[in-house]
Amino acid sequence: MKPLQISPETAIKLAKALNVPLEQVMHMPMPILLKKLAELDTNKNRY
């Protein structure tokens, strides 16, 4: 699986927001990344 096609700055922001290592973000499949971002948004809007 090839790394995501995102900028380094975006990858760093995603890693911090999702609280996962940068390497994990870069090799995460797109559907899983989108699901985690949706969960993060849902939790953010809940409070």
C-alpha positions, -999 to +999 in steps of 0.1 A: +000+000+000+014+034-009+014+063+015-014+088+014-010+117-010-012+145+016+012+173+025+036+168+054+018+196+073-016+179+069-001+146+080+013+162+112-020+179+120-039+146+114-015+127+137-019+152+165-057+153+161-061+115+160-034+110+186-015+084+165+021+083+153+028+101+120+039+068+103+005+053+111-014+082+096+007+080+064+000+043+059-036+043+070-061+033+043-082+062+032-116+047+043-103+041+078-088+076+080-121+091+068-140+070+094-117+082+122-120+118+111-158+115+111-157+100+147-134+129+158-158+154+143-188+137+160-171+137+193-160+173+189-196+185+181-210+165+210-194+188+236 
